[in-house]
Amino acid sequence: MRFQARKSRARVDRLALNLASMIDVTFLLLVYFIVSTVMARPEDQLTSSIQTRDSETSGAEVDYQPQVIEVVQLKGRSTYIIGDRMLHDLPSLTRVLEDLPKEIGVFVRVSPGIPVEFALAAVQSARDAGFQQVTYVPQE
């Protein structure tokens, strides 16, 4: 027996796709992802003071001054500022950072217009000095 394909209108109608269910599924997925998204505060808007508990103070909170490395441009040259010290090269920055306490971390604040490599070099220098908590804070 030989079967031949027939061209009929009924067969063409069966090939039509109903997109309403696909649109419903797409919107349900969209709503799911919007509802399940966690809204966290951006890191650059966190408070700069670090509070920790000291065992010697019998549980009282102690405020530490944050250790801040400022990366600025002075006289056309990128400069690292820690407190009142102005440093122009990475080895001297690493030596100064090695003398600071490591437990409370360090902030790297970068002025606008500074090339990215100087900001990343300051972060890497803090890591090389032994800091586990290094926070990058762009200045507005």
C-alpha positions as a Markdown table, in Angstrom:
| # | Residue | x | y | z |
|---|---|---|---|---|
| 1 | Met | 0.0 | 0.0 | 0.0 |
| 2 | Arg | 1.2 | 3.4 | -0.9 |
| 3 | Phe | 0.5 | 6.4 | 1.2 |
| 4 | Gln | 0.6 | 9.9 | -0.2 |
| 5 | Ala | 0.6 | 13.1 | 1.7 |
| 6 | Arg | -2.5 | 15.1 | 1.1 |
| 7 | Lys | -2.7 | 18.8 | 1.3 |
| 8 | Ser | -5.6 | 19.8 | 3.3 |
| 9 | Arg | -6.7 | 22.7 | 5.4 |
| 10 | Ala | -7.2 | 20.7 | 8.5 |
| 11 | Arg | -3.5 | 19.8 | 8.5 |
| 12 | Val | -2.4 | 23.4 | 8.1 |
| 13 | Asp | -4.6 | 24.4 | 11.1 |
| 14 | Arg | -3.0 | 21.8 | 13.3 |
| 15 | Leu | 0.4 | 23.5 | 12.8 |
| 16 | Ala | -0.8 | 26.8 | 14.3 |
| 17 | Leu | 0.7 | 27.5 | 17.7 |
| 18 | Asn | -1.1 | 29.1 | 20.5 |
| 19 | Leu | 1.2 | 31.7 | 22.1 |
| 20 | Ala | -1.0 | 32.6 | 25.0 |
| 21 | Ser | 0.3 | 29.9 | 27.2 |
| 22 | Met | 4.0 | 30.8 | 26.4 |
| 23 | Ile | 3.3 | 34.4 | 27.2 |
| 24 | Asp | 1.7 | 33.4 | 30.5 |
| 25 | Val | 4.8 | 31.3 | 31.4 |
| 26 | Thr | 7.1 | 34.1 | 30.5 |
| 27 | Phe | 5.2 | 36.6 | 32.8 |
| 28 | Leu | 5.2 | 34.1 | 35.6 |
| 29 | Leu | 8.9 | 33.7 | 35.4 |
| 30 | Leu | 9.4 | 37.4 | 35.2 |
| 31 | Val | 7.2 | 37.9 | 38.4 |
| 32 | Tyr | 9.1 | 35.1 | 40.1 |
| 33 | Phe | 12.5 | 36.7 | 39.5 |
| 34 | Ile | 11.3 | 40.1 | 40.5 |
| 35 | Val | 9.9 | 38.8 | 43.8 |
| 36 | Ser | 12.8 | 36.6 | 44.6 |
| 37 | Thr | 15.5 | 39.3 | 44.1 |
| 38 | Val | 17.3 | 40.4 | 47.2 |
| 39 | Met | 17.7 | 44.1 | 47.5 |
| 40 | Ala | 21.0 | 44.7 | 49.2 |
| 41 | Arg | 22.6 | 48.1 | 50.0 |
| 42 | Pro | 25.5 | 48.9 | 47.7 |
| 43 | Glu | 28.8 | 48.6 | 49.4 |
| 44 | Asp | 29.9 | 52.1 | 48.7 |
| 45 | Gln | 26.9 | 53.4 | 50.8 |
| 46 | Leu | 27.8 | 51.5 | 54.0 |
| 47 | Thr | 28.9 | 53.5 | 57.1 |
| 48 | Ser | 32.7 | 53.9 | 57.3 |
| 49 | Ser | 33.0 | 53.4 | 61.1 |
| 50 | Ile | 33.9 | 49.9 | 62.2 |
| 51 | Gln | 32.6 | 48.7 | 65.5 |
| 52 | Thr | 33.9 | 45.6 | 67.2 |
| 53 | Arg | 33.8 | 44.0 | 70.7 |
| 54 | Asp | 36.9 | 44.0 | 72.7 |
| 55 | Ser | 37.3 | 41.3 | 75.4 |
| 56 | Glu | 39.2 | 43.6 | 77.7 |
| 57 | Thr | 36.4 | 46.2 | 77.8 |
| 58 | Ser | 33.9 | 43.6 | 79.2 |
| 59 | Gly | 31.6 | 43.6 | 76.2 |
| 60 | Ala | 31.4 | 47.4 | 75.6 |
| 61 | Glu | 31.5 | 48.5 | 72.0 |
| 62 | Val | 34.7 | 50.3 | 70.9 |
| 63 | Asp | 34.8 | 52.6 | 67.9 |
| 64 | Tyr | 37.9 | 52.4 | 65.7 |
| 65 | Gln | 38.9 | 55.1 | 63.3 |
| 66 | Pro | 38.8 | 53.6 | 59.8 |
| 67 | Gln | 42.1 | 53.2 | 58.1 |
| 68 | Val | 41.8 | 55.0 | 54.8 |
| 69 | Ile | 44.1 | 55.0 | 51.8 |
| 70 | Glu | 43.2 | 58.0 | 49.6 |
| 71 | Val | 44.3 | 57.8 | 46.0 |
| 72 | Val | 44.5 | 61.4 | 44.7 |
| 73 | Gln | 46.2 | 63.3 | 41.9 |
| 74 | Leu | 48.7 | 65.9 | 43.1 |
| 75 | Lys | 50.8 | 68.0 | 40.7 |
| 76 | Gly | 49.9 | 65.6 | 37.8 |
| 77 | Arg | 51.1 | 62.6 | 39.8 |
| 78 | Ser | 49.0 | 59.9 | 41.5 |
| 79 | Thr | 49.6 | 59.9 | 45.2 |
| 80 | Tyr | 48.6 | 57.6 | 48.1 |
| 81 | Ile | 47.7 | 59.4 | 51.3 |
| 82 | Ile | 47.4 | 57.6 | 54.7 |
| 83 | Gly | 46.7 | 60.0 | 57.5 |
| 84 | Asp | 49.3 | 62.7 | 57.1 |
| 85 | Arg | 51.7 | 60.6 | 55.0 |
| 86 | Met | 52.0 | 61.2 | 51.3 |
| 87 | Leu | 53.4 | 58.3 | 49.3 |
| 88 | His | 54.3 | 58.2 | 45.6 |
| 89 | Asp | 55.3 | 54.5 | 45.1 |
| 90 | Leu | 53.9 | 51.1 | 46.0 |
| 91 | Pro | 56.8 | 49.7 | 48.0 |
| 92 | Ser | 56.6 | 52.5 | 50.5 |
| 93 | Leu | 52.8 | 52.2 | 50.6 |
| 94 | Thr | 53.2 | 48.4 | 51.4 |
| 95 | Arg | 55.8 | 49.2 | 54.1 |
| 96 | Val | 53.5 | 51.7 | 55.8 |
| 97 | Leu | 50.5 | 49.3 | 55.6 |
| 98 | Glu | 52.5 | 46.5 | 57.2 |
| 99 | Asp | 52.7 | 48.6 | 60.4 |
| 100 | Leu | 49.0 | 49.1 | 60.7 |
| 101 | Pro | 46.6 | 46.8 | 62.7 |
| 102 | Lys | 45.1 | 44.2 | 60.3 |
| 103 | Glu | 42.0 | 43.2 | 62.2 |
| 104 | Ile | 39.8 | 46.2 | 61.4 |
| 105 | Gly | 40.5 | 46.3 | 57.7 |
| 106 | Val | 41.3 | 49.2 | 55.4 |
| 107 | Phe | 39.3 | 51.4 | 53.0 |
| 108 | Val | 40.7 | 52.5 | 49.6 |
| 109 | Arg | 39.0 | 55.8 | 48.6 |
| 110 | Val | 39.7 | 56.9 | 45.0 |
| 111 | Ser | 39.2 | 60.4 | 43.7 |
| 112 | Pro | 37.5 | 61.0 | 40.4 |
| 113 | Gly | 39.9 | 61.1 | 37.4 |
| 114 | Ile | 42.4 | 58.6 | 38.8 |
| 115 | Pro | 43.3 | 55.7 | 36.4 |
| 116 | Val | 42.0 | 52.3 | 37.4 |
| 117 | Glu | 45.5 | 50.8 | 37.7 |
| 118 | Phe | 46.4 | 53.1 | 40.6 |
| 119 | Ala | 43.2 | 52.1 | 42.5 |
| 120 | Leu | 43.9 | 48.5 | 41.9 |
| 121 | Ala | 47.5 | 48.8 | 42.9 |
| 122 | Ala | 46.4 | 50.3 | 46.2 |
| 123 | Val | 44.1 | 47.4 | 46.8 |
| 124 | Gln | 46.8 | 44.9 | 45.9 |
| 125 | Ser | 49.3 | 46.6 | 48.1 |
| 126 | Ala | 46.9 | 46.3 | 51.1 |
| 127 | Arg | 46.4 | 42.6 | 50.3 |
| 128 | Asp | 50.2 | 42.2 | 50.1 |
| 129 | Ala | 50.6 | 43.9 | 53.5 |
| 130 | Gly | 48.3 | 41.2 | 55.0 |
| 131 | Phe | 44.9 | 42.8 | 55.2 |
| 132 | Gln | 41.9 | 40.5 | 54.7 |
| 133 | Gln | 39.2 | 43.2 | 54.6 |
| 134 | Val | 39.9 | 45.7 | 51.9 |
| 135 | Thr | 37.0 | 47.9 | 50.8 |
| 136 | Tyr | 37.0 | 50.0 | 47.7 |
| 137 | Val | 35.1 | 53.3 | 48.0 |
| 138 | Pro | 34.9 | 55.7 | 45.0 |
| 139 | Gln | 34.5 | 59.3 | 45.9 |
| 140 | Glu | 31.6 | 61.1 | 44.3 |
